[in-house]
């Protein structure tokens, strides 16, 4: 396993942990200040679980800025 692959895996692990505990922060890191970020804030305010699922979806689908 190369160091680049290991670093990428560590980044994904940190993003997944952020998606679980701080979904809007994860969404902002993943997509920046965009529509997905605003959607994530609304979903998080409606309930923690919808925001968490959306943030995880952003990380798993590898959405970028």
C-alpha positions in Angstrom: 0.0 0.0 0.0 1.5 3.3 -1.0 1.6 6.3 1.2 -0.7 8.2 -1.1 -3.4 5.5 -0.8 -2.9 5.4 3.0 -3.3 9.2 3.2 -6.5 9.0 1.0 -8.0 6.3 3.2 -7.2 8.3 6.3 -8.9 11.4 4.8 -12.0 9.3 4.0 -12.0 7.9 7.6 -11.8 11.4 9.0 -14.6 12.7 6.7 -16.8 9.8 7.7 -16.3 10.5 11.4 -17.0 14.2 10.8 -20.2 13.2 8.8 -21.4 11.2 11.9 -20.6 13.8 14.5 -20.6 17.2 12.6 -22.5 16.7 9.3 -22.4 20.4 8.2 -18.7 20.6 8.8 -18.1 17.5 6.7 -20.4 18.8 3.9 -18.5 22.1 3.9 -15.1 20.4 3.7 -16.4 18.1 0.9 -18.3 20.5 -1.3 -17.6 24.0 0.0 -20.3 26.7 0.3 -22.7 25.3 -2.2 -26.3 24.1 -2.5 -25.4 20.7 -0.9 -23.9 22.5 2.1 -27.1 24.5 2.6 -29.3 21.4 2.1 -27.2 19.6 4.8 -27.7 22.4 7.3 -31.5 22.3 6.8 -31.5 18.5 7.1 -29.4 18.6 10.2 -31.8 21.2 11.8 -34.7 18.9 10.9 -33.1 16.1 12.7 -29.6 14.8 13.2 -30.0 11.6 11.2 -31.0 13.1 7.9 -28.0 15.5 7.9 -25.8 12.6 8.8 -27.0 10.5 6.0 -26.6 13.3 3.5 -23.1 14.0 4.7 -22.2 10.4 4.4 -23.7 10.3 0.9 -21.5 13.2 -0.1 -18.4 11.5 1.1 -19.2 8.1 -0.3 -20.1 9.5 -3.7 -17.0 11.6 -3.6 -18.7 14.9 -4.4 -16.2 17.7 -4.8 -16.3 21.5 -5.1 
